[in-house]
Amino acid sequence: MPVSDGLAFDSMSSDVQRYYLCSSCQYVLIKPKFSTCGHRYCSHCIGKMIESQSPAICSRNNCGQMIKNDEIYPDFAVENDLKILTNIVCHNDTKGCSWKGSYALYKDHLQACTFENLQREYCSKSITNRLLNEQHCEICPKVPVSCPLEKFGCNVQILRESIQDHIASSLIEHMLLLADGVSSFINQSMSIADQPLSTNSLPNLSIEKTDNKCFEKKSLNEDQINEQIRLQTYLRSQIKELTKEPCILISGVTVKLYEIELHKLQQQYALSRFLTDRETYLWHINNIQEIFQNAKQAPQSNDISTSFYTYRGGYKISLKLYINGHITAQDTYSSLHLTILRGPCDSYLNWPFNKPILICLYDNSAKQEHIFHTITPEKYTECFQQPKKNENPSVKILEFCPLSMIFSKDYGYIHQNKLIIKILVDSYMI
């Protein structure tokens, strides 16, 4: 297993737990990311897996779940935890390097480590500076890359130096793929919109009602569908123009148009997945500005969600949001608590609860910089046992999101005076 993808550590003097290790290289995580199966990888490792495998499969034993590029998220919580590690040893120790220090200083050391010798995979050249090597890989003309329209059906793998030639020579094919993708997307959206909302996914119980604070399965609204139809019509008109004027194929204006329309499609697709994923629950919190002002006057005030179930007859869960922070995070972060509640079907369920829970604070801006947290039950064993009382001790995410980001105009966490928190508890997650 190559050690250049992760950090080595001194297992005799450092209490590094399993969730700090990359599932691929088995070393301490660098820029940790996680997939929907809950397993973590170095950013570089999971990127190489997706490039080299089709499809990419999670390498953790007994998992085997498919990993998709648009279902990989940064793990900020673990990255913060890694900062406390102090017994990192240089992975070049077998070559004679005696450096040992903190996680925060390791990457700086690696840039200057005289024992580091990296081989450029595609250029057949060696380099001793890791940072320069990573930067070079991002621009190397000899690196094979996928067509930007791979997700829409163009599966060409081509050298980076030839990608512009491919785009210029395949514009008509690309526009047809885009139009077909939009058409399929609209048909799917219309099918979802025609389905009535149902409570069949919940047990036959009375659940307390709270205004503007409920979990719901969302479908695309009429305005979004009309916008997609408009986009489809526009793309088809562009195809007609391209077939009439072959000379446009080499026009820089046309290439720019293609890039703009692709970006719009990617945004719409991401929004649709967020709103329609199965086993996904949305908490809409309205009047967030007023809630925040009340929280500043009453420091320990919180907003409690309606309880929900992981699936029909499943585990009962609730969330509690401290918009102005809780305990040590007050006035700097928003805090979120997750609690397992006593449910009517607990005696038929497997305990302790062992499914990773993904929580996302949705960013409505064009940046799409969603805040993700993963709750791994094995870290909070007391919180995920079968409840003996009405509720278990809560899992506390004190630093859920900085207040400076939530209320910043540079982001869209607050949209129309509303926060949206997404919770995913996938029954197929390992």
N, C-alpha and C positions, 0 to 999 in steps of 0.2 A: 504493500500500500504506500503510495508516494507521500512523503512527509511535507512536501512543499506546499500542500494545499491548506494545512492547518498548523496549529501551534503544538509543540510537544510540551509535556509537563512532568514534573518530578512526582511520581505517584507515591513515593515514600514519605513525602513531607507536605503534600498538598491534598486537601480533601475536595477533590474535583468530582462532582457527582455525574451520573450518566447523562443527564440532560444538558450538560455543558459540552458534550462531545459530538462531533460531526458524524452523521450516520454513514458517511462514505469513507472519509480518510481516517476516522477514529481518533482524531486529535482535537484539541480545544478549538471551538468554533471561531472563525474569522468572519466578521460581518454576517452574523447568523440570520438565516432565513428558514421558514417552515412551510411545509406543504399542508394540504387539507387533511392528510392522514395524521398530522400532529408531530411528525418527526422533523428534526432540525438538520440543516446542512450549512457548511461554509458557502458563502455566495459564489465563490469560484467553483467549488465542487459540484453544486447543483446545476450551475451553468454548463459545465462540461458534460454532465449526465444528459441534459436535454439536447445538447448538440450532437452527442455521440450515439444516443439510443433513440429508436423510433418504434414504439413509444418509450419514454423514460419510465422506469419502474423503481419504486422505493426500494433501497438496498437493505433496509432494516429486516432482520430475520422475521419470518412469518407475517410480513405485511403484504408486499406484492401489489400495493395500490399504484395506479397510474399517476404520474406527476405531469401536470400541464403548466406551461409557462405562465399563463394568466391566473394560476391558482397558487402562486408562491408569494409570500409576504415577508417583509422584514420583521424580525423578532426583537423589538426594542427592549422588552423586559429582560430577556436573557443577556442582551448586550450590556445593559446596565449592571446586571449581576456579575458579568465577567470582569468588570473593572476592579472588583475587590480581590481578584486572584493575584498573588504575589510571588508564587514559586514556579513561574514559567522558566523552562530551560530552553536554550536555543536548539532547534532541531538539527543543527550542525554539530552537536556535541560529539557525535561519533567521528567527526572529521577533525576534532581537536578544539572546537570553540568552547570556552568555559563560562560564557555569559549566563547569568541568571538574574531575573528581576520580575517586575510587574507586567501584567497584560498590557497596560497603557503604554509602557516603554518598549515593549517587544518589537512592534512594527518599526519604530525608529531604529532600533538596533539592527534589524534585518536589512535595512537599506545600506548599512555600513559594514555588515559582517563580511570579513575577508575570506571566510570559508564557504560563502554562498556561491554556487556556480549553476546558473540556470541555462538550459538549452532551449533555444527558440525552436518551437515545434515545426514551423513551416518554412523558416528562413535558413535552418541548419546553421545558425550562428549561436554562440554562447555569450552570456552577459552576466556580470557579477552584481548588478543592481536590480533587485526584485521589482521596485517601483517602475523603473524604466522598462523592464520586461513586460509588466502588465500594461503599461501605457502603449508599448509598441504593438502588443497583441490586439489592442482596440483599433489600431489604424493600419496594421500590416496588410499590404495589398495582396499577399499570398494566402491569407486566411480564407477558407471556404465559409461563405455565409448563405443564409436562406433568403429567398426572395421576400420583399416586404409584404407580399400578398400570399404568404404561405397558408395563413389561416383561411383564406378564401379559395384555396385549391391549386395555387401555383407552387409546386413542390421542387422547383429547380434549386440545386445547390451550385453556387458559382463563386469564383474567386472575387474578393472584394474589389480588385482592380477592374473587374469586368461588369460590375453590377449596373453601372449607368448604361452600358451598351445593352444589357438585357432589358432594362426598363424602356429604353428608347425603341427597341425592336419589338416589344411585346405589349405596347399600350392598348391596342384594340382587344387583345386577349384579356388583359388586366381589367379593362373597363367592363367587359362582359362578365367576368367573375364577380366584380363589385355589384353589378346590377342583379345578377342571380342571387348573390348573398343578401342583398337588401330585400329582394322579393321573398326569399325564404324566411327572412327575419320578420317581415310584415305578416306573412301568413301565420307564423307561429304566435306572434303577438296578438293577432286577431282571435286566434283559437283560445288563447289564455283569457283574453278580455271577455269572450263569450261564456266562459265558465262561471257559474254563480258561486259566490263565497259560501262556504259550508263550515259548520261546527263539528262535522263528523270526526275530525282528527283529534277531538278532545273527549275525555270521558263525560258521561252524562251527569254532570254536576252543575250546581249553581255557582257561578263565579261572580265576585263582586264587580260592579261596574264603576269605572273611573273615567271622567270626561277627558278626552284627548290623550289618554295614556293607555294604549292597548297594543297588543301584538296582533298582527294581521298579515295574511298573505296578499301581497300587492300585485295588481296587474297594470300594464301600461295604460295611461289615460288617453283620451281621444286626441288631445293636442299632440302627444308624442307620435301616435300612429299617423296622423295627418302629416306631420313633419317627415316621417319616413317615406310616406307615399310621394311627397314632393321631391325628396331626394332621389327616389327611384326614377321618377319621370325625368328629372334633370340629368341623371346619368345616362339614361337611354337616348336623350337628345344629343348628348356629347358623343355617343357612339356613332350616331348618324352623321354628325359633322366630321368625325374622324374618317369614316369610310368615303366621304365625298372629297375630302382634302388630304391626300396622302402626305403632302409636304408638312402637315401639322405634326406628324410623328416626331420630327426632330426639333419641334418648337419648345423653348424653355418655358413658355407660358403654359403649355399643355402639361408638362411635367409638374409644374407648380400646382396646377389645378388638381392633378391626380393625387398629390401629396395632401392637399387640403381636404379633399373628399374622403381619403383614407382615414385621416385623423378624426373626422366627424363620425365615420362609421365605428371606429374603435371606441369612441366615447359613448355612443348609443348602445353598443353591444355590452360594454362594462356596466352601464346603468341598468340594462335589462336583466343581466345576470344577478345583479344586486337585489333587484326587486322581485325576482321570480324563482330563485333557487329553492329547491325542496328542502324540508327540514330547517328552514331559515325563518327566524322570527324578528320582527321589527318593532322597536319601541319608539314611538313618536312622542316627544316631550314638547308640548306647546308652551307658549308664553315664557320662554326661557329667560328673557331679560327680567321679567317680574320675579321669577323664581330666584334668580341670582341676587336681586336686591333684597329679597326677604332673607336669603341665606346669609348675607353680610350683616344683617341686623340680628339674626338668630344663628350663631355660628354652627350649631350642630343640627340645623334643619336639613331635611333630605326629602327627596321625591321618590316614592315607592311605586314600583310597577305592579301591574296585575300579574298574578302567578300564571305560569304556562307549563306545558308538558313537552318533554322531548319527542314524544310520539304518542299515539293513542294508547292509553293505559300505561304510559311510561313514567319517568321520574318527574317530580314536580319541583319547579325552580322559580325563584323570584330574584329581582335585582333591586338595588337601592343606590340611588345616585346622590352624592354630596356635591352639588355644583360648585361650591366655594371651597371644597377640600375638607378632609377629615383628619383630625389629630395633627400630625406633623406637617401635613400637606396643605393646611388651611391657608387661604389667600394666595397660594402659588399654583396649585393643581386642583383639578376636579378629581374626586375619588369615586370609585364604584365598588359595591359589595355584591357578591353572588352567594345565594343561600339555597341549600337543598331543604325543601319543606316535606313534612309528612304527607304522603299521598294515599289514596284509597287502594292502590294496587301494589304497595310496597312489598307485601308478603310474597308476591309472585315474581319480583324482580331480582336480578343478581346484585349482590352487594359485596364489597363497596362499589359505588359508582366509579367506573374506570375509563370513561370516554373524555378525551381532550375537548375543551370548550373554546371556541374562537369568538372573540368579541371585537367588534369594529365600530369606531365612531366615524360616521360617513362624512366625507368632504364633498360638498356640492359644487365647489369651484372647478375651474378648468384644470387646476393642478392635480386633483384627484389624490391628494396626499392623505389617505385614510389612516387612522390610528388603529393598530391591531395589537391585541393582547391574547396570549394563549394561557388558559388555566389547565395545568396538568394535575389531575387528581392525586397522583403519587406524591406530590409535594405537600398536599394538605389532607393527609389521611383522616384526621378527625372530622373534617368538614364533609366528607363524602361517605361516611358510614350510614347504615340505615337509621333514620331519625328515631330516637326514643321519645323525644318531645315534639312539639309542633314544628320546630325548625332546628337545624344544626347550627353550629358556629359558622360564621360567614367567612368566605375568602375575600380578603380586602386588597383591592388594587388602589393603594393610596395615591400613586402618581399615574392616574389614568390618562390625563392629558393636561399640558400646561394651560393655565388660564390665558396666558398671553397669546396662545395659538387659537384657542376657542373663540375669543372675542376679537381677533385680528381681522381686518378687512382683506388681508392677503389670502385668507382661506375662506372656505364656505361651510364650516362646521355648523354655524347658525344660519339657517336659510328660512326666510319668512318667519323669524322669531321662533324657530323650532330646531331641536336637535333630533337626529336619527341615530339610534344605536342598533346594530345588527348582531344577532346571536346565532351561531351555528353549532348545533350538536348533532353530528352526522352519525347515524347508527352504523355506518360502515367504517368509521374511523377506528384505528387500532391504538 
